[in-house]
Amino acid sequence: MFGAIGDAVLSSAITLDLRKIYPEARITAFSSTANKGAFYLLEGLDSTVAIQLNHPLRALKILRHHQFDILIDTAQWPRISAILSALSRAKYTIGFRTPNQLRHMAYDTTVPHSPHHHEIHNFRALTLPLGVSGTALPQFKRELFTHPQRHTRHTYVVLHPWASGYKSHFREWPTQNWINLASFIQKSGYGILITGGPQDVARSHELANALNNPELTVVFAGHASLAETTVALINAKAVISVNTAIIHIAALVGTPLFALHGTTNPIRSGPIVTHCSVLGHG
């Protein structure tokens, strides 16, 4: 499971489906160093092993150290995971047949990766060769729901204005719109908690400074772990976010969510539960 955090969360659903059919199985996730934090928060795994994809020989050595009956590669496009799967010495491998990527030759069995389905349905297809028809949703560990939010004493709304990855600017909203929205929320008596990654620290503080209301503004971007951010989402009054991993986490933990997708197709990558509002913007 080497995908981004959003894909890591969605793909974890197949571990729950596998457990229903194979309750005695031991399931290990091989993660990247970038997404490993997600798997420590999710149900369904016995263990997680983080490997560095920029050191492929070292990664292969780690894979071969484990003796597996079945290896499922949830990556859709990168060829490095296909190569590692082929050389892993696993008894049986399953992966995606993605158009124009020529990665399908690495696996014993492939399933088509469809651009017309939500990504969770593509992940569920990976277990069909094992006789498992997936229906589970990803689940976060119960203990996360008992942690109070310690960083603000106010009832607050989470804003996640920043996207990441390829052509991320197409999924973002003008900063002035966030300022106007946050100001309205604060005038209504709610605090604002701004989330984001380490690369979003400067922009998050610029947004906070523009609000000029430090009593009701907390910057989480770059200062909180994924676990702390998940707890913040659980305890929020609502979440407003661009299309990124945050929308999947917020939706799955049950917090009211407004998802801003921009030019991204919500049918392919939108939240997978029904208590969300899906908004597009140009």
Secondary structure, 3 states (H helix, E strand, C coil): CCCCHHHHHHHCHHHHHHHHHCCCCCCEEEEECCCHHHHCCECCCCEEEEECCCCHHHHHHHHHHCCCCEEECCCCCCHHHHHHHHCCCCCEEEEEECCCCCCHHHCCEEEECCCCCCHHHHHHHCCHHHCCCCCCCCCECHHHHHCCCCCCCCCEEEEECCCCCCCHHHHCCCHHHHHHHHHHHHHCCCEEEECCCHHHHHHHHHHHHHHCCHHHEEECCCCCCHHHHHHHHHHCCEEEEECCHHHHHHHHHCCCEEEECCCCCHHHHCCCCCCEEEECCC
